[in-house]
Amino acid sequence: MTVTAMIAEDEALLAANLNSELKALWPELQIVASVADGQSAVDEALRLQPDILFLDIRMPKMTGLEGAQALVEDWHTGEKEFPLLVFVTAYDQYAIQAFERAAFDYLLKPVESARLAASCARLRQRLKTRVLPRNDSGALDDVVRQIRELLTSKTSDASSNATDRSAPDRLTMIQVSMGSTITMVPVEQVLFFEASDKYVRVVTAQNSHLIRTSLRELMERLDPAIFWQIHRSAVVRCDAIASANRDESGKLTLTLHEHAERLSVSRMYADHFRGM
Amino acid sequence: MILFGNQTNSIWRTAQVSLVTIVLGAWLYSTIFRESITEDVIYAFSVVTLTQLLIAAGRYGWMRYATRSSRGHRATEIVRPAWQWSAAWVILCVIVGYFLGVHLGNMIIGDPEVALTMTTRTRMVSLSIATGLIPAMFVTFYYYSVSRISRIELQAQTALRSAVESQLKLLESQLEPHMLFNTLANLRVLMIDDPRRAQGMLDRLIGYLRGTLSASRAKMHPLHSEFDRILDYLELMAIRMGSRLHFEIALPPALSDAPCPPFLLQPLVENAIKHGLEPQVQGGRIYVTAKLEGRVMILRVRDTGAGLSGASTEGTHFGMKQVRERLAALYGSRASVVLAPAADAEGGAVATVSIPMPSASSASVTLKGTP
């Protein structure tokens, strides 16, 4: 069985070098693609389903961490096992601590040959144990847990770091500008927020508005006890949820009290919904 | 006497002031007027308590009024009333407090004749108030001085800490580890593949590092040195980013020796790359220019990147804040930095720094002979 790998690195020289060093250290390894931004990394990884994915952290469009989260959310179960992730970063002490806590492989740039060789040996070992028959969703659950750990330790570091940021000032009104008028939407009327490209869709029982912001910035100013993230691109007000239904493939879907739209819950956030 | 500050702190201080005043006042009274110390303690207690309550009520009323009229500001930023008003209010409180307090004391002791008689009223009252006021003023002044000294000390410490912090941040941003290690990673690759280019890159890195170290010592350097450092930085970034980065830098010969704070433009160029070009897969261009408009030197860093409406504004604010603070420290209100969307079709952002030019003679004196 050939082992396939993919490289996501925005600096061309570094990508080419990682490629050639990997070839020298691990001749059987087949490098199926090399991409230069986070979005392409996710798209190509979903398409090519490599065994190993080397992910740079700082990349255009999507960071390596966001890419890993998107990949976990969109990965099709039952086809192939989730790639082994290896994060590559030049310097980011918080990220490194987070990788270690979440037990992810990582490489520091400049990548020393000895370090890369050790990493390859470990990857080989892990692929060998993986060949043994194993429950697919179990392996994916492990990655989900790892990434959740990574994201939470990242945010806790960020919040303890921001000493000068006083208590977050909670958003009470959302001001939607449309041409020359500004519509005021009270936060408590919002059923859910949905990110789409550079905009966030604000959905109330009657209306839907577009605001030009990122979901991440918006979430910093929302009460996390009331607004639950259910997908990397969706946040829902918890008391707007009528029910959560799980289909045969294990996919969770929410129905709302005052809106016909159904929202899907990604496996990253599925643990919000567990019967009492 | 009206002290603003931490709520519990000020209550505690008021209680201390009151207690010492009561004891001192009662002792003075009983000595001067040869009265019973117990009764005087009761009088002093009721007078001081009522006076303090009146002062506190006035302070509370002012706070309510000031908060309402300056909505949006934080409580600590409330404007204090003019000292004349405070003083007038305190005097009024003392007089009213005195009469009410004596009345209250009479009621407690049950003897309406003790303190005042009709014939000696005016003299007695003024003497009595004076006797009460002396310890009160003394004690208040003491506590006021103590809190003032500690406040001044705190201010001095904060100023020192923020100065050290900003210097550290400046150095850290110049020697940004992410930039340094990524550059080294590229060098490591080029050493094998293209030794000549590796050497060129190493020369740029050496120039950049040398510039960084000398910049932390000098207060000013000639503009051509500033542009040389930016060229080093952009050349390093160009090797890393390849075709995603194009740049042009233009320094008119007339401005080549104009004094410039070292590494002033660095955070602006860094922001143009980090927030302008890096988020875009196709990259973009950066222009760094200088020109003279009257007696003002205009430095511009312009990119054709993602523009300002993008999500990551936090870092931009930090870089801008750093430049703004340095300009304010060096030139006061005579210099400025403005970040705005670029006006033409290429888009992106433009940061404009305006620095006053020194008169021709002083410029040549400070910088003549600098290589």
Interface residues (C-beta under 8 A of the other chain):
Chain A: D10 E11 A12 L13 L14 A16 N17 A36 D37 R58 P60 K61 A90 Y91 D92 L108 K109 P110 V111 K198 R212 T213 S214 R216 E217
Chain B: P177 H178 L180 F181 N182 L184 A185 N186 L187 R188 V189 L190 D193 I239 R240 M241 G242 E278 P279 Q280 V281 S309 A311
